Amino acid sequence: MSMARTHISGFPRIGAQRELKFAQESFWRGESDDACLKGIAKELRIRHWELQRAAKLDFVAVGDFAYYDQMLNLSALLGALPERFGFEPATLSLTQYYELARGNKAQPAMEMTKWFDTNYH
């Protein structure tokens, strides 16, 4: 007889107090740098893993974090970025990552597509 195992497929990345959202907006306004944003993101990932462990899940969700959205993460990971931006996927900065999603003075944002019945880039 096997025992049931507990697991969740992902954990909300934004934070209980929307910490990631506020950190992103501060970064976008130029009020903080990428080190600050990355630090908050790291704290959230650790906190979320610890919450799952404290809930005594058999398996903790990993790989579910995204600064913007999971499809943009996958596009960057695979190097499937629009050539019109001129970004090198291997050295993509957070500023460039957000420019793909939000556009910049020279380029409009990547096209939004319906993936899994929700909007993703």
N, C-alpha and C positions, 0 to 999 in steps of 0.2 A: 504494500500500500504506500503510495507516495503522498507527501504532505503538499498542501497548496502553498504556492510561493506568491509573495506580494511584490508588486512593481507598478510604477507609473511610467507612461511613455514620455513624459516631459513635465517641466515645471515652469510656471509663468516667470518670464525673465525680467519683467519690469520692476519687481520689488514690491513689498507690501505697502510701502509709502510712495510708490512710483519714483523711486530713487534714480533708476536708469533714465526715465523720461526727463527728469529735471537736469540730470548731468548732461544728457544729449543737448538739450536746449541751451544750456550754458556754453557748451562747446561750440554749438552752431553760432551763437552770438559773439564768440571770440572772448568770452569771459573766463574760460578755463582752457587748459591744454589737453592733449591726448593722454598724458600721464595721469591726470586727474580722472578722466573718463575711464581709462583702463583700470585704475585703482578701484573705482566704485564698482565696475563690472566684476572685477575679481572678488571683491567683498561679497557681492550678491551671489556669485556662483558658490562660494564657500558656505555662505549662510544657507543657501537652498539645499546643498548637499547635506549639511548638518541637520537641517529640519527633516529631510527624508530619512536619514540615519536614526534620528531620535524617534521617528514614527515606526521604527523597526521594520522598514521595508527590506526585503531580501536583496533587492537590486536597486541601486540608486541611478536615476536618470543622468546620463552624461551626453555631451554633444548637442544639447538642446538650446544652448545660448546663442543669441544673435544680437549684434548691436542694432540692426535694423530689421531684417527679415531673413528667414532660413533660405529662401530661394536665392537671394543676393549672395549669401554666404556660399552656397553651392556653386553659383556662377563664378565667384572669385576663386574658389578652391579648384575648379576645373579649368580656370583660365578662359572662360567663355564670356569675356567682357567685350563690349562694342569697341571696335578699333577706333572709332571717331573720337574717343576720349584720349587715346594715346597712353593709357596706363599699362604698366607692366604688372601682371598679376602676382608675380613672385615678390614684388616689393610694394604692394598696394598699401598706402597709408590710410589711416582712419579718415582723413580729410577727403582723399580720393574715393574711398568706400562710400561716404555720404554723398559725394558729388554724383556718383553713379545713380543713387536713389533719388536725389533731390535736384540734380542739374547744377550747372555753374554758368558763368557769364558767356562761355563759348558754346556750351552744349545743353540741350534739354535733358531732363532725367530719362533714364531707361523706361521703356514702355511698361505700363502696368498690365498684368495678365491675370486672369482668373486661374488660380491653382488651388485645388482642394476647396473650392467654393469660397475663396476669400481673395483679397487683392495682394499680390506679390509682384516684385520686380522681376 
